[in-house]
Amino acid sequence: MKNETKTALLEATTLTFEALGFMFPARLLEEEQKAAAFEAAVCVEFGGSGDGTLVLSLSGGILPTIVENMVGDTAALGRRASHDALGELANVICGNVLTLIHEKGETFLLEPPRLLTAADLAQPPGRLLASATVGMERGRADVRLYAREGPAAH
Protein backbone atom coordinates (compact mmCIF):
# COMPACT_ATOMS: atom_id res chain seq x y z
CA MET A 1 0.00 0.00 0.00
CA LYS A 2 1.39 3.36 -0.97
CA ASN A 3 1.35 5.82 1.91
CA GLU A 4 0.11 8.61 -0.41
CA THR A 5 -2.89 6.54 -1.46
CA LYS A 6 -3.79 5.74 2.14
CA THR A 7 -3.48 9.41 3.09
CA ALA A 8 -5.67 10.43 0.13
CA LEU A 9 -8.30 7.81 1.04
CA LEU A 10 -8.38 8.96 4.66
CA GLU A 11 -8.65 12.61 3.57
CA ALA A 12 -11.46 11.89 1.08
CA THR A 13 -13.33 9.80 3.65
CA THR A 14 -13.03 12.37 6.43
CA LEU A 15 -14.02 15.33 4.26
CA THR A 16 -16.99 13.47 2.76
CA PHE A 17 -18.43 12.46 6.12
CA GLU A 18 -17.96 16.00 7.40
CA ALA A 19 -19.49 17.70 4.36
CA LEU A 20 -22.34 15.31 3.54
CA GLY A 21 -23.06 13.51 6.78
CA PHE A 22 -22.28 16.32 9.21
CA MET A 23 -20.27 13.77 11.19
CA PHE A 24 -16.80 14.35 12.57
CA PRO A 25 -14.69 11.23 12.07
CA ALA A 26 -11.92 10.38 14.50
CA ARG A 27 -8.83 8.52 13.36
CA LEU A 28 -8.29 6.79 16.68
CA LEU A 29 -10.99 4.26 17.52
CA GLU A 30 -12.41 3.61 20.95
CA GLU A 31 -12.96 0.00 22.03
CA GLU A 32 -16.72 0.28 21.46
CA GLN A 33 -16.11 1.46 17.89
CA LYS A 34 -13.62 -1.35 17.22
CA ALA A 35 -16.14 -3.96 18.43
CA ALA A 36 -19.16 -2.46 16.64
CA ALA A 37 -21.27 -4.91 14.66
CA PHE A 38 -21.55 -4.75 10.86
CA GLU A 39 -24.42 -2.57 9.69
CA ALA A 40 -24.27 -2.02 5.92
CA ALA A 41 -21.86 -1.95 3.00
CA VAL A 42 -21.76 -0.73 -0.57
CA CYS A 43 -19.25 -0.80 -3.40
CA VAL A 44 -18.59 1.50 -6.34
CA GLU A 45 -16.73 0.03 -9.28
CA PHE A 46 -14.84 2.37 -11.59
CA GLY A 47 -13.03 2.20 -14.88
CA GLY A 48 -11.17 4.51 -17.18
CA SER A 49 -7.65 5.66 -16.45
CA GLY A 50 -7.60 3.01 -13.71
CA ASP A 51 -9.93 0.14 -12.92
CA GLY A 52 -11.00 -0.82 -9.43
CA THR A 53 -13.55 -0.81 -6.66
CA LEU A 54 -14.15 1.29 -3.58
CA VAL A 55 -15.89 -0.50 -0.70
CA LEU A 56 -17.52 1.43 2.14
CA SER A 57 -18.86 -0.43 5.16
CA LEU A 58 -20.47 0.96 8.30
CA SER A 59 -20.67 -0.62 11.73
CA GLY A 60 -22.34 0.30 14.98
CA GLY A 61 -25.72 1.71 13.99
CA ILE A 62 -24.48 5.05 12.64
CA LEU A 63 -26.34 4.92 9.31
CA PRO A 64 -29.65 6.37 10.62
CA THR A 65 -27.81 9.40 12.02
CA ILE A 66 -25.97 9.91 8.75
CA VAL A 67 -29.20 9.63 6.72
CA GLU A 68 -30.99 12.06 9.02
CA ASN A 69 -28.10 14.52 8.72
CA MET A 70 -27.95 14.20 4.93
CA VAL A 71 -31.69 14.35 4.28
CA GLY A 72 -32.66 16.61 7.16
CA ASP A 73 -35.88 14.75 7.84
CA THR A 74 -36.43 11.90 10.29
CA ALA A 75 -39.44 10.72 8.25
CA ALA A 76 -37.05 9.80 5.42
CA LEU A 77 -35.24 7.15 7.43
CA GLY A 78 -36.53 4.22 5.38
CA ARG A 79 -34.49 1.43 3.83
CA ARG A 80 -34.38 3.16 0.44
CA ALA A 81 -33.10 6.43 1.91
CA SER A 82 -30.44 4.52 3.84
CA HIS A 83 -29.21 2.73 0.74
CA ASP A 84 -29.24 5.94 -1.29
CA ALA A 85 -27.31 7.86 1.37
CA LEU A 86 -24.72 5.11 1.76
CA GLY A 87 -24.31 4.93 -2.01
CA GLU A 88 -23.92 8.69 -2.28
CA LEU A 89 -21.22 8.70 0.39
CA ALA A 90 -19.33 5.95 -1.46
CA ASN A 91 -19.68 7.77 -4.81
CA VAL A 92 -18.31 11.01 -3.39
CA ILE A 93 -15.45 9.32 -1.53
CA CYS A 94 -14.55 7.38 -4.68
CA GLY A 95 -14.60 10.44 -6.92
CA ASN A 96 -12.59 12.48 -4.46
CA VAL A 97 -9.90 9.87 -3.85
CA LEU A 98 -9.49 9.19 -7.57
CA THR A 99 -8.85 12.87 -8.26
CA LEU A 100 -6.31 12.95 -5.44
CA ILE A 101 -4.29 9.90 -6.53
CA HIS A 102 -4.36 10.24 -10.32
CA GLU A 103 -2.97 12.83 -12.71
CA LYS A 104 -5.05 15.85 -13.64
CA GLY A 105 -7.10 15.19 -16.74
CA GLU A 106 -7.47 11.45 -16.22
CA THR A 107 -11.07 10.33 -16.53
CA PHE A 108 -13.12 7.67 -14.77
CA LEU A 109 -16.54 6.17 -15.12
CA LEU A 110 -18.17 5.28 -11.80
CA GLU A 111 -20.76 2.52 -11.83
CA PRO A 112 -23.89 2.87 -9.67
CA PRO A 113 -23.32 1.81 -6.06
CA ARG A 114 -24.16 -1.79 -5.24
CA LEU A 115 -25.17 -3.06 -1.81
CA LEU A 116 -22.97 -5.74 -0.25
CA THR A 117 -23.52 -8.29 2.48
CA ALA A 118 -21.10 -9.12 5.27
CA ALA A 119 -20.22 -12.28 3.33
CA ASP A 120 -19.38 -10.19 0.24
CA LEU A 121 -16.78 -8.31 2.27
CA ALA A 122 -14.84 -11.55 2.83
CA GLN A 123 -14.13 -11.75 -0.93
CA PRO A 124 -11.93 -8.82 -1.99
CA PRO A 125 -12.73 -7.54 -5.50
CA GLY A 126 -9.06 -7.09 -6.41
CA ARG A 127 -5.69 -6.06 -5.05
CA LEU A 128 -5.93 -3.83 -1.97
CA LEU A 129 -4.38 -0.42 -2.62
CA ALA A 130 -5.35 1.33 0.61
CA SER A 131 -7.71 1.19 3.54
CA ALA A 132 -8.93 3.74 6.04
CA THR A 133 -11.03 3.43 9.18
CA VAL A 134 -12.63 6.30 11.07
CA GLY A 135 -14.74 6.30 14.19
CA MET A 136 -18.03 8.17 14.55
CA GLU A 137 -20.32 8.10 17.56
CA ARG A 138 -20.58 4.44 18.65
CA GLY A 139 -19.54 3.05 15.28
CA ARG A 140 -17.05 3.27 12.48
CA ALA A 141 -16.65 3.49 8.73
CA ASP A 142 -14.21 1.23 6.91
CA VAL A 143 -13.17 2.21 3.39
CA ARG A 144 -11.07 0.08 1.11
CA LEU A 145 -9.75 0.91 -2.34
CA TYR A 146 -8.98 -1.99 -4.67
CA ALA A 147 -7.35 -2.23 -8.09
CA ARG A 148 -8.75 -4.80 -10.48
CA GLU A 149 -6.42 -7.70 -11.07
CA GLY A 150 -4.00 -6.97 -13.86
CA PRO A 151 -1.63 -4.04 -14.39
CA ALA A 152 -0.83 -2.10 -11.22
CA ALA A 153 -2.83 1.05 -10.55
CA HIS A 154 -1.24 4.31 -9.40
Stockholm file with secondary structure:
# STOCKHOLM 1.0

chainA/1-154         MKNETKTALLEATTLTFEALGFMFPARLLEEEQKAAAFEAAVCVEFGGSGDGTLVLSLSGGILPTIVENMVGDTAALGRRASHDALGELANVICGNVLTLIHEKGETFLLEPPRLLTAADLAQPPGRLLASATVGMERGRADVRLYAREGPAAH
#=GR chainA/1-154 SS CCHHHHHHHHHHHHHHHHHHHCCCCBSSCCHHHHTCCEEEEEEEEEEESSCEEEEEEEESSCHHHHHHHHHCCGGGCSHHHHHHHHHHHHHHHHHHHHHHHSCTTCCEEECCCEEECHHHHTSCSSEEEEEEEEEETTEEEEEEEEECSSSCCC
#=GC SS_cons         CCHHHHHHHHHHHHHHHHHHHCCCCBSSCCHHHHTCCEEEEEEEEEEESSCEEEEEEEESSCHHHHHHHHHCCGGGCSHHHHHHHHHHHHHHHHHHHHHHHSCTTCCEEECCCEEECHHHHTSCSSEEEEEEEEEETTEEEEEEEEECSSSCCC
//
